[in-house]
Amino acid sequence: MSAAETMEREFYRTERVAEGVTRIRCPVGELCYLVEGEETAALIDAASGYAGLRELVASLTDKPVRLFLTHGHRDHSGGMVQFEEAWAHPGDTRLLDKLRDDEFRSGYPKYIKPKVYSALGPEYFPRLFDTKLHFFEDGDTFPLGGTELEVLHTPGHTRGSVCFIDTARRLIFTGDTVNRCVLLTFPEDSTDLLTYRASLERIQARSGSYDRMLASHFNGEVPAGGLAELIACCDDIASGRDGHFPAEMFRLPCHAAFEPSHIPTFRKDGGWGNIFYI
């Protein structure tokens, strides 16, 4: 293995979170999941575009892999250009189209970890393919052999945000829809609060289909009661009972339901869920 290949491989950390399910921790902290069936495999999200993801996935499974995106933000979709095809919800078409601009695509890691980006250079954010996009809709299922992934459309963080339910393993992959730090702060892409709350209720209504919730940031685990906490947070914002703390996310002024700590994505009171909104 060359020095470059070693460096690429070391960008990522993997851990088995269930039989046939591997969590991939990516360089900027975002998480992807490789879900293997008996016949095919699914890669849920493609991270921010650092080199080596495609090679890493190929080292983890010998099954054919399809890429499914929870939403179109570049920290989850930027790496899709390492794959020939990808599947996403049409509600995020505008975001996905922007990824055809390589300068925009690499902007997230450049903003989050500028020193790392500068040290590596643009060659570590390769465009291998002009990725062909396919679109799915709410309720679509994708058989993998022995299990399947079901699409649950959950607009809020973005208009095309989805969750995926692994029916046999009783897992739900929530992307950024259920997360300890939920951003409803993107004027062109996020929905209103009530739409997001309705999405959380949809997930709650399907609780009989899953036993574990896997998110796409932080440690990847949604604690028991985390979903209910976010629903309650929505209700507090809607009624004006939240803290309405002035905040800023990605240079956008906004408010937070709970006071952020010195690390803005964490709550000062040590609680789990927070919502940032305009």
ChimeraX attribute file (.defattr): number of C-alpha atoms within 10 A of each C-alpha:
attribute: neighborCount
match mode: 1-to-1
recipient: residues
	/A:1	7
	/A:2	7
	/A:3	8
	/A:4	12
	/A:5	12
	/A:6	11
	/A:7	13
	/A:8	17
	/A:9	16
	/A:10	13
	/A:11	16
	/A:12	19
	/A:13	13
	/A:14	16
	/A:15	11
	/A:16	12
	/A:17	12
	/A:18	11
	/A:19	9
	/A:20	14
	/A:21	19
	/A:22	19
	/A:23	22
	/A:24	26
	/A:25	22
	/A:26	23
	/A:27	18
	/A:28	20
	/A:29	17
	/A:30	22
	/A:31	28
	/A:32	27
	/A:33	26
	/A:34	23
	/A:35	24
	/A:36	25
	/A:37	19
	/A:38	12
	/A:39	14
	/A:40	19
	/A:41	24
	/A:42	22
	/A:43	22
	/A:44	27
	/A:45	29
	/A:46	30
	/A:47	26
	/A:48	27
	/A:49	28
	/A:50	26
	/A:51	24
	/A:52	23
	/A:53	24
	/A:54	18
	/A:55	13
	/A:56	18
	/A:57	18
	/A:58	13
	/A:59	9
	/A:60	12
	/A:61	15
	/A:62	12
	/A:63	15
	/A:64	12
	/A:65	21
	/A:66	19
	/A:67	20
	/A:68	26
	/A:69	25
	/A:70	31
	/A:71	31
	/A:72	27
	/A:73	23
	/A:74	23
	/A:75	23
	/A:76	24
	/A:77	26
	/A:78	29
	/A:79	26
	/A:80	31
	/A:81	24
	/A:82	22
	/A:83	19
	/A:84	14
	/A:85	17
	/A:86	21
	/A:87	19
	/A:88	25
	/A:89	24
	/A:90	19
	/A:91	20
	/A:92	20
	/A:93	16
	/A:94	13
	/A:95	20
	/A:96	22
	/A:97	11
	/A:98	16
	/A:99	20
	/A:100	15
	/A:101	10
	/A:102	16
	/A:103	13
	/A:104	13
	/A:105	24
	/A:106	23
	/A:107	17
	/A:108	20
	/A:109	21
	/A:110	18
	/A:111	11
	/A:112	13
	/A:113	13
	/A:114	13
	/A:115	11
	/A:116	13
	/A:117	19
	/A:118	10
	/A:119	9
	/A:120	12
	/A:121	10
	/A:122	15
	/A:123	9
	/A:124	16
	/A:125	23
	/A:126	16
	/A:127	19
	/A:128	14
	/A:129	12
	/A:130	13
	/A:131	15
	/A:132	12
	/A:133	17
	/A:134	12
	/A:135	13
	/A:136	16
	/A:137	16
	/A:138	13
	/A:139	12
	/A:140	12
	/A:141	17
	/A:142	17
	/A:143	17
	/A:144	20
	/A:145	12
	/A:146	13
	/A:147	19
	/A:148	22
	/A:149	24
	/A:150	20
	/A:151	24
	/A:152	24
	/A:153	23
	/A:154	29
	/A:155	25
	/A:156	27
	/A:157	27
	/A:158	28
	/A:159	24
	/A:160	25
	/A:161	28
	/A:162	31
	/A:163	29
	/A:164	25
	/A:165	24
	/A:166	22
	/A:167	17
	/A:168	13
	/A:169	18
	/A:170	15
	/A:171	20
	/A:172	25
	/A:173	27
	/A:174	24
	/A:175	28
	/A:176	25
	/A:177	29
	/A:178	26
	/A:179	26
	/A:180	26
	/A:181	22
	/A:182	19
	/A:183	22
	/A:184	22
	/A:185	24
	/A:186	16
	/A:187	12
	/A:188	10
	/A:189	21
	/A:190	21
	/A:191	18
	/A:192	18
	/A:193	19
	/A:194	13
	/A:195	16
	/A:196	23
	/A:197	20
	/A:198	16
	/A:199	23
	/A:200	21
	/A:201	16
	/A:202	14
	/A:203	23
	/A:204	15
	/A:205	10
	/A:206	12
	/A:207	15
	/A:208	9
	/A:209	17
	/A:210	18
	/A:211	11
	/A:212	16
	/A:213	23
	/A:214	23
	/A:215	24
	/A:216	28
	/A:217	20
	/A:218	15
	/A:219	13
	/A:220	22
	/A:221	18
	/A:222	20
	/A:223	15
	/A:224	11
	/A:225	10
	/A:226	18
	/A:227	21
	/A:228	14
	/A:229	17
	/A:230	24
	/A:231	18
	/A:232	15
	/A:233	20
	/A:234	23
	/A:235	16
	/A:236	15
	/A:237	19
	/A:238	12
	/A:239	9
	/A:240	11
	/A:241	12
	/A:242	18
	/A:243	13
	/A:244	17
	/A:245	14
	/A:246	16
	/A:247	18
	/A:248	16
	/A:249	16
	/A:250	10
	/A:251	7
	/A:252	12
	/A:253	13
	/A:254	18
	/A:255	22
	/A:256	25
	/A:257	23
	/A:258	22
	/A:259	20
	/A:260	21
	/A:261	12
	/A:262	9
	/A:263	8
	/A:264	14
	/A:265	19
	/A:266	18
	/A:267	20
	/A:268	14
	/A:269	10
	/A:270	10
	/A:271	12
	/A:272	18
	/A:273	26
	/A:274	23
	/A:275	21
	/A:276	24
	/A:277	25
	/A:278	18
